[in-house]
Amino acid sequence: MSNERKESEIRVDQDIDPGEPISALAGLEHDVSSRFVNRIRLTVQRRTTLSQLVSFFLSIPLLVLRELWSVLRTRPNPKSRGKDPNDGEETS
């Protein structure tokens, strides 16, 4: 099976012929300014931070409501509001 994978990779590499580069496009290449890279980086960081904050502020109230619901659902139901006459007495 590994031989088939290696052979298919070799065939794929051999089948692709990128050809000659386009000389008209090679002259259009420009260096990217560091200011542009910083702007892109800050934009990505800003969007990531905003995404995390929105996710946090949406998930926390749902989590709190789920916990409150589980507390209300699992609390023991009191059978009587009065004092149990056997409270404080030892059993034999």
PyMOL commands that set and color helices and strands:
alter all, ss='L'
color gray80, all
select helices_A, chain A and resi 2-15+23-26+34-74
alter helices_A, ss='H'
color red, helices_A
deselect
rebuild
show_as cartoon
